[in-house]
Amino acid sequence: HLLVGYEIAGTSSEVEKGGKFAMAHRYMELTRKLKRKGIGIKGNFIFGFDGDDFRSLFFLWKWAFKIFPSYAAVNLLVPFPGTGFYYQLIKEDRLTNLNWRNYLMCSLVFQPRKMNRRLLAIFFPPLSWLFFFTTSKVGVLIFSYLILRALSKIFFSDVYPTDIF
């Protein structure tokens, strides 16, 4: 498997920034070529850019679903210390946590421009699991197994639905 940092969807407003984001419109084509060669994909997607809002997460989900990698993960944008983005956030007084131990891709350490920080912090963990279970081959297999297991316990045993999980 090849780990591909898609970071953004081809429809993201970040494409306008150029640089590595300028290739986003080619991600789908390049992914298809890799898959045709028999190379499995582990897709990593980033959410939380200044152009992102809660609708953007839905567009990122749809786009990742089209790519349908073997494994998929959506992570929060992290302003790693020493990067230009980190210094930009310091200048704009948008960093909310200066403890570098919290600079993980599942922790929100800055104030996003277009989103409520608290809502994002609350809803992102379950949304990241939903993202995994619906946009990757492994996630769909695991989710299907769990559903089938639950249904078999309901229909083929004397277990009540509240006792399944």
C-alpha positions, 0 to 999 in steps of 0.5 A: 500500500502507498500512503497518499496525503491527499490533504484537500479535495479537488473542489477545495478553495485551497487549490487557488493557493497553488504549490502542492495544492495545484495538483488536487484536480489531478488526484482522481486521475493519478489514483486511478492509475495507481489502482490499475497498477495494483497499488493499494491506497491509504488515503489521508485527508486534512480538514480545517484550512481557512477556506473550510467550513462544515459544508467542506467536510461533506464535500471532502467526504464525497470526494474521498468516497469517490477515491475509495482507498483501502484505508482512509483517515481524515485529520485536523490541520495542525500548525506544526511549530516552525512552519509558516502557518504556525507563525501566521496563526501566532501573528493573527492570535489564533493559536489556542494551545501552545503545548506542543504535546497537543499538536496531534492530528486529532486535536484542534489547537487553533481557531478556524476562520469559518467554524465554531471551534467548540462545535468542531472539537465536539463533532470531529471525533465521531465524524472521523470514524464515520469518514473511515467506516464509509470511505474506505474498503477496510472501514466498509468491511468492518462496519458491515461485519458489525452490522451483520453481527448485531443483526444475527444476534437479534434474529438468531438468539434470545438477546435484546437489542440493548444487549448487543453492544 
